[in-house]
Amino acid sequence: MADFGRDIDIGFPTVIGVAEVYAKVDTEVAAILVDTAELQTDWVNGGRLDLLIDAIKAKTDTIT
């Protein structure tokens, strides 16, 4: 009878592997937070995107 579990690598994470994954996730989360903070400042009253929308609206409000 064959021993099916003998040659199977089930891939349990090692401490080093978990640390590498944690570092990668931490880096990605930090980048997302930077992007989110930038968007939040762009949309506030007087922010870059807010001013662009206000300028477009001022032009389109005059169209009859």
Biopython code that builds the backbone (N, CA, C, O; Angstrom):
import numpy as np
from Bio.PDB.StructureBuilder import StructureBuilder

atoms = [
    (1, "MET", "N", (0.848, -1.176, 0.000)),
    (1, "MET", "CA", (0.000, 0.000, 0.000)),
    (1, "MET", "C", (0.895, 1.242, 0.000)),
    (1, "MET", "O", (1.891, 1.291, 0.722)),
    (2, "ALA", "N", (0.543, 2.232, -0.802)),
    (2, "ALA", "CA", (1.349, 3.444, -0.932)),
    (2, "ALA", "C", (1.095, 4.384, 0.243)),
    (2, "ALA", "O", (0.000, 4.430, 0.805)),
    (3, "ASP", "N", (2.138, 5.129, 0.595)),
    (3, "ASP", "CA", (2.036, 6.140, 1.650)),
    (3, "ASP", "C", (1.857, 7.495, 0.968)),
    (3, "ASP", "O", (2.825, 8.179, 0.635)),
    (4, "PHE", "N", (0.598, 7.859, 0.772)),
    (4, "PHE", "CA", (0.309, 9.068, -0.005)),
    (4, "PHE", "C", (0.744, 10.361, 0.675)),
    (4, "PHE", "O", (1.022, 11.337, -0.022)),
    (5, "GLY", "N", (0.814, 10.410, 1.982)),
    (5, "GLY", "CA", (1.175, 11.639, 2.678)),
    (5, "GLY", "C", (2.664, 11.897, 2.745)),
    (5, "GLY", "O", (3.089, 12.967, 3.182)),
    (6, "ARG", "N", (3.453, 10.946, 2.323)),
    (6, "ARG", "CA", (4.898, 11.019, 2.496)),
    (6, "ARG", "C", (5.573, 12.044, 1.586)),
    (6, "ARG", "O", (6.467, 12.766, 2.029)),
    (7, "ASP", "N", (5.160, 12.116, 0.332)),
    (7, "ASP", "CA", (5.829, 12.990, -0.634)),
    (7, "ASP", "C", (5.060, 14.270, -0.913)),
    (7, "ASP", "O", (5.372, 15.002, -1.853)),
    (8, "ILE", "N", (4.072, 14.529, -0.106)),
    (8, "ILE", "CA", (3.256, 15.728, -0.323)),
    (8, "ILE", "C", (3.796, 16.869, 0.524)),
    (8, "ILE", "O", (3.921, 16.749, 1.743)),
    (9, "ASP", "N", (4.111, 17.967, -0.132)),
    (9, "ASP", "CA", (4.537, 19.179, 0.577)),
    (9, "ASP", "C", (3.296, 20.048, 0.747)),
    (9, "ASP", "O", (2.824, 20.660, -0.211)),
    (10, "ILE", "N", (2.778, 20.100, 1.955)),
    (10, "ILE", "CA", (1.550, 20.860, 2.169)),
    (10, "ILE", "C", (1.818, 22.348, 2.382)),
    (10, "ILE", "O", (0.874, 23.130, 2.494)),
    (11, "GLY", "N", (3.066, 22.744, 2.438)),
    (11, "GLY", "CA", (3.414, 24.152, 2.418)),
    (11, "GLY", "C", (3.065, 24.939, 3.663)),
    (11, "GLY", "O", (2.593, 26.071, 3.554)),
    (12, "PHE", "N", (3.280, 24.385, 4.829)),
    (12, "PHE", "CA", (3.065, 25.179, 6.039)),
    (12, "PHE", "C", (4.000, 26.373, 6.029)),
    (12, "PHE", "O", (5.182, 26.223, 5.721)),
    (13, "PRO", "N", (3.500, 27.550, 6.356)),
    (13, "PRO", "CA", (4.366, 28.729, 6.342)),
    (13, "PRO", "C", (5.415, 28.665, 7.451)),
    (13, "PRO", "O", (5.145, 28.207, 8.562)),
    (14, "THR", "N", (6.583, 29.122, 7.129)),
    (14, "THR", "CA", (7.634, 29.210, 8.130)),
    (14, "THR", "C", (7.566, 30.581, 8.778)),
    (14, "THR", "O", (6.868, 31.468, 8.286)),
    (15, "VAL", "N", (8.274, 30.760, 9.859)),
    (15, "VAL", "CA", (8.302, 32.064, 10.528)),
    (15, "VAL", "C", (8.857, 33.118, 9.578)),
    (15, "VAL", "O", (8.354, 34.241, 9.531)),
    (16, "ILE", "N", (9.878, 32.764, 8.831)),
    (16, "ILE", "CA", (10.467, 33.710, 7.874)),
    (16, "ILE", "C", (9.455, 34.026, 6.775)),
    (16, "ILE", "O", (9.324, 35.183, 6.375)),
    (17, "GLY", "N", (8.744, 33.024, 6.285)),
    (17, "GLY", "CA", (7.741, 33.243, 5.246)),
    (17, "GLY", "C", (6.626, 34.155, 5.716)),
    (17, "GLY", "O", (6.191, 35.033, 4.970)),
    (18, "VAL", "N", (6.160, 33.967, 6.929)),
    (18, "VAL", "CA", (5.109, 34.812, 7.482)),
    (18, "VAL", "C", (5.613, 36.242, 7.638)),
    (18, "VAL", "O", (4.884, 37.190, 7.349)),
    (19, "ALA", "N", (6.843, 36.403, 8.087)),
    (19, "ALA", "CA", (7.423, 37.738, 8.247)),
    (19, "ALA", "C", (7.529, 38.456, 6.899)),
    (19, "ALA", "O", (7.291, 39.661, 6.813)),
    (20, "GLU", "N", (7.884, 37.717, 5.855)),
    (20, "GLU", "CA", (7.985, 38.315, 4.522)),
    (20, "GLU", "C", (6.611, 38.750, 4.015)),
    (20, "GLU", "O", (6.467, 39.830, 3.441)),
    (21, "VAL", "N", (5.608, 37.907, 4.229)),
    (21, "VAL", "CA", (4.249, 38.251, 3.811)),
    (21, "VAL", "C", (3.759, 39.470, 4.593)),
    (21, "VAL", "O", (3.161, 40.380, 4.019)),
    (22, "TYR", "N", (4.012, 39.484, 5.892)),
    (22, "TYR", "CA", (3.603, 40.619, 6.722)),
    (22, "TYR", "C", (4.255, 41.914, 6.233)),
    (22, "TYR", "O", (3.593, 42.948, 6.147)),
    (23, "ALA", "N", (5.543, 41.860, 5.915)),
    (23, "ALA", "CA", (6.248, 43.055, 5.434)),
    (23, "ALA", "C", (5.665, 43.540, 4.112)),
    (23, "ALA", "O", (5.513, 44.744, 3.903)),
    (24, "LYS", "N", (5.337, 42.609, 3.219)),
    (24, "LYS", "CA", (4.756, 42.977, 1.917)),
    (24, "LYS", "C", (3.373, 43.611, 2.109)),
    (24, "LYS", "O", (3.062, 44.634, 1.498)),
    (25, "VAL", "N", (2.557, 43.000, 2.954)),
    (25, "VAL", "CA", (1.218, 43.545, 3.209)),
    (25, "VAL", "C", (1.325, 44.915, 3.862)),
    (25, "VAL", "O", (0.581, 45.831, 3.512)),
    (26, "ASP", "N", (2.242, 45.058, 4.802)),
    (26, "ASP", "CA", (2.438, 46.340, 5.483)),
    (26, "ASP", "C", (2.831, 47.426, 4.492)),
    (26, "ASP", "O", (2.349, 48.555, 4.587)),
    (27, "THR", "N", (3.695, 47.101, 3.550)),
    (27, "THR", "CA", (4.113, 48.059, 2.521)),
    (27, "THR", "C", (2.936, 48.448, 1.637)),
    (27, "THR", "O", (2.754, 49.625, 1.323)),
    (28, "GLU", "N", (2.142, 47.469, 1.236)),
    (28, "GLU", "CA", (0.987, 47.749, 0.381)),
    (28, "GLU", "C", (-0.054, 48.594, 1.108)),
    (28, "GLU", "O", (-0.614, 49.521, 0.523)),
    (29, "VAL", "N", (-0.317, 48.287, 2.362)),
    (29, "VAL", "CA", (-1.284, 49.059, 3.147)),
    (29, "VAL", "C", (-0.803, 50.503, 3.300)),
    (29, "VAL", "O", (-1.600, 51.436, 3.200)),
    (30, "ALA", "N", (0.483, 50.688, 3.541)),
    (30, "ALA", "CA", (1.032, 52.037, 3.674)),
    (30, "ALA", "C", (0.827, 52.835, 2.383)),
    (30, "ALA", "O", (0.492, 54.019, 2.431)),
    (31, "ALA", "N", (1.028, 52.194, 1.237)),
    (31, "ALA", "CA", (0.828, 52.871, -0.049)),
    (31, "ALA", "C", (-0.642, 53.241, -0.255)),
    (31, "ALA", "O", (-0.948, 54.319, -0.765)),
    (32, "ILE", "N", (-1.540, 52.355, 0.138)),
    (32, "ILE", "CA", (-2.977, 52.634, 0.023)),
    (32, "ILE", "C", (-3.360, 53.812, 0.907)),
    (32, "ILE", "O", (-4.139, 54.670, 0.492)),
    (33, "LEU", "N", (-2.824, 53.862, 2.112)),
    (33, "LEU", "CA", (-3.136, 54.964, 3.023)),
    (33, "LEU", "C", (-2.632, 56.297, 2.482)),
    (33, "LEU", "O", (-3.300, 57.319, 2.634)),
    (34, "VAL", "N", (-1.467, 56.293, 1.855)),
    (34, "VAL", "CA", (-0.940, 57.523, 1.252)),
    (34, "VAL", "C", (-1.873, 57.991, 0.134)),
    (34, "VAL", "O", (-2.200, 59.175, 0.057)),
    (35, "ASP", "N", (-2.304, 57.065, -0.736)),
    (35, "ASP", "CA", (-3.222, 57.419, -1.823)),
    (35, "ASP", "C", (-4.548, 57.945, -1.280)),
    (35, "ASP", "O", (-5.086, 58.930, -1.786)),
    (36, "THR", "N", (-5.063, 57.293, -0.262)),
    (36, "THR", "CA", (-6.333, 57.697, 0.333)),
    (36, "THR", "C", (-6.232, 59.094, 0.938)),
    (36, "THR", "O", (-7.135, 59.913, 0.766)),
    (37, "ALA", "N", (-5.147, 59.365, 1.637)),
    (37, "ALA", "CA", (-4.958, 60.686, 2.242)),
    (37, "ALA", "C", (-4.877, 61.762, 1.160)),
    (37, "ALA", "O", (-5.412, 62.858, 1.331)),
    (38, "GLU", "N", (-4.213, 61.451, 0.056)),
    (38, "GLU", "CA", (-4.107, 62.419, -1.037)),
    (38, "GLU", "C", (-5.480, 62.710, -1.627)),
    (38, "GLU", "O", (-5.809, 63.865, -1.896)),
    (39, "LEU", "N", (-6.278, 61.672, -1.827)),
    (39, "LEU", "CA", (-7.620, 61.876, -2.370)),
    (39, "LEU", "C", (-8.488, 62.684, -1.416)),
    (39, "LEU", "O", (-9.266, 63.533, -1.851)),
    (40, "GLN", "N", (-8.361, 62.430, -0.145)),
    (40, "GLN", "CA", (-9.164, 63.169, 0.826)),
    (40, "GLN", "C", (-8.844, 64.656, 0.788)),
    (40, "GLN", "O", (-9.750, 65.482, 0.897)),
    (41, "THR", "N", (-7.581, 65.011, 0.637)),
    (41, "THR", "CA", (-7.226, 66.434, 0.576)),
    (41, "THR", "C", (-7.631, 67.046, -0.767)),
    (41, "THR", "O", (-7.896, 68.246, -0.844)),
    (42, "ASP", "N", (-7.680, 66.235, -1.818)),
    (42, "ASP", "CA", (-8.094, 66.739, -3.131)),
    (42, "ASP", "C", (-9.574, 67.089, -3.162)),
    (42, "ASP", "O", (-9.969, 68.043, -3.832)),
    (43, "TRP", "N", (-10.399, 66.329, -2.445)),
    (43, "TRP", "CA", (-11.848, 66.516, -2.511)),
    (43, "TRP", "C", (-12.389, 67.533, -1.519)),
    (43, "TRP", "O", (-13.521, 67.989, -1.685)),
    (44, "VAL", "N", (-11.629, 67.910, -0.489)),
    (44, "VAL", "CA", (-12.155, 68.869, 0.489)),
    (44, "VAL", "C", (-12.406, 70.212, -0.188)),
    (44, "VAL", "O", (-11.872, 70.485, -1.262)),
    (45, "ASN", "N", (-13.217, 71.039, 0.445)),
    (45, "ASN", "CA", (-13.525, 72.347, -0.093)),
    (45, "ASN", "C", (-12.237, 73.137, -0.282)),
    (45, "ASN", "O", (-11.508, 73.388, 0.678)),
    (46, "GLY", "N", (-11.958, 73.529, -1.522)),
    (46, "GLY", "CA", (-10.726, 74.256, -1.829)),
    (46, "GLY", "C", (-9.589, 73.348, -2.245)),
    (46, "GLY", "O", (-8.501, 73.827, -2.568)),
    (47, "GLY", "N", (-9.823, 72.038, -2.243)),
    (47, "GLY", "CA", (-8.806, 71.090, -2.704)),
    (47, "GLY", "C", (-8.701, 71.107, -4.223)),
    (47, "GLY", "O", (-9.528, 71.718, -4.901)),
    (48, "ARG", "N", (-7.703, 70.450, -4.746)),
    (48, "ARG", "CA", (-7.412, 70.465, -6.182)),
    (48, "ARG", "C", (-8.606, 70.016, -7.022)),
    (48, "ARG", "O", (-9.004, 70.724, -7.948)),
    (49, "LEU", "N", (-9.176, 68.870, -6.721)),
    (49, "LEU", "CA", (-10.308, 68.383, -7.511)),
    (49, "LEU", "C", (-11.554, 69.219, -7.284)),
    (49, "LEU", "O", (-12.339, 69.431, -8.208)),
    (50, "ASP", "N", (-11.739, 69.691, -6.069)),
    (50, "ASP", "CA", (-12.883, 70.555, -5.780)),
    (50, "ASP", "C", (-12.813, 71.834, -6.615)),
    (50, "ASP", "O", (-13.825, 72.267, -7.165)),
    (51, "LEU", "N", (-11.648, 72.431, -6.715)),
    (51, "LEU", "CA", (-11.496, 73.653, -7.501)),
    (51, "LEU", "C", (-11.727, 73.398, -8.987)),
    (51, "LEU", "O", (-12.314, 74.231, -9.677)),
    (52, "LEU", "N", (-11.262, 72.238, -9.484)),
    (52, "LEU", "CA", (-11.513, 71.908, -10.889)),
    (52, "LEU", "C", (-13.008, 71.745, -11.164)),
    (52, "LEU", "O", (-13.523, 72.244, -12.164)),
    (53, "ILE", "N", (-13.685, 71.050, -10.277)),
    (53, "ILE", "CA", (-15.131, 70.861, -10.449)),
    (53, "ILE", "C", (-15.859, 72.196, -10.373)),
    (53, "ILE", "O", (-16.777, 72.455, -11.151)),
    (54, "ASP", "N", (-15.451, 73.038, -9.440)),
    (54, "ASP", "CA", (-16.076, 74.361, -9.324)),
    (54, "ASP", "C", (-15.880, 75.177, -10.599)),
    (54, "ASP", "O", (-16.802, 75.864, -11.038)),
    (55, "ALA", "N", (-14.695, 75.111, -11.194)),
    (55, "ALA", "CA", (-14.414, 75.861, -12.423)),
    (55, "ALA", "C", (-15.243, 75.315, -13.588)),
    (55, "ALA", "O", (-15.777, 76.088, -14.383)),
    (56, "ILE", "N", (-15.350, 74.010, -13.693)),
    (56, "ILE", "CA", (-16.166, 73.408, -14.756)),
    (56, "ILE", "C", (-17.634, 73.780, -14.565)),
    (56, "ILE", "O", (-18.324, 74.129, -15.522)),
    (57, "LYS", "N", (-18.099, 73.703, -13.330)),
    (57, "LYS", "CA", (-19.499, 74.038, -13.047)),
    (57, "LYS", "C", (-19.783, 75.507, -13.372)),
    (57, "LYS", "O", (-20.852, 75.823, -13.894)),
    (58, "ALA", "N", (-18.848, 76.402, -13.072)),
    (58, "ALA", "CA", (-19.041, 77.820, -13.364)),
    (58, "ALA", "C", (-19.203, 78.035, -14.878)),
    (58, "ALA", "O", (-19.998, 78.874, -15.302)),
    (59, "LYS", "N", (-18.461, 77.290, -15.679)),
    (59, "LYS", "CA", (-18.571, 77.408, -17.145)),
    (59, "LYS", "C", (-19.878, 76.787, -17.647)),
    (59, "LYS", "O", (-20.568, 77.377, -18.479)),
    (60, "THR", "N", (-20.215, 75.603, -17.143)),
    (60, "THR", "CA", (-21.401, 74.921, -17.666)),
    (60, "THR", "C", (-22.693, 75.548, -17.165)),
    (60, "THR", "O", (-23.732, 75.385, -17.803)),
    (61, "ASP", "N", (-22.662, 76.265, -16.036)),
    (61, "ASP", "CA", (-23.862, 76.928, -15.549)),
    (61, "ASP", "C", (-24.319, 78.046, -16.482)),
    (61, "ASP", "O", (-25.488, 78.433, -16.465)),
    (62, "THR", "N", (-23.401, 78.563, -17.295)),
    (62, "THR", "CA", (-23.739, 79.652, -18.209)),
    (62, "THR", "C", (-24.278, 79.154, -19.537)),
    (62, "THR", "O", (-24.750, 79.948, -20.350)),
    (63, "ILE", "N", (-24.216, 77.854, -19.768)),
    (63, "ILE", "CA", (-24.725, 77.273, -21.026)),
    (63, "ILE", "C", (-26.247, 77.224, -20.960)),
    (63, "ILE", "O", (-26.823, 76.748, -19.982)),
    (64, "THR", "N", (-26.883, 77.720, -22.007)),
    (64, "THR", "CA", (-28.354, 77.692, -22.012)),
    (64, "THR", "C", (-28.875, 76.540, -22.817)),
    (64, "THR", "O", (-30.089, 76.364, -22.928)),
]
sb = StructureBuilder()
sb.init_structure("model")
sb.init_model(0)
sb.init_chain("A")
sb.init_seg("    ")
for serial, (resi, resn, name, xyz) in enumerate(atoms, 1):
    if name == "N":
        sb.init_residue(resn, " ", resi, " ")
    sb.init_atom(name, np.array(xyz, "f"), 0.0, 1.0, " ", f" {name:<3s}", serial, name[0])
structure = sb.get_structure()
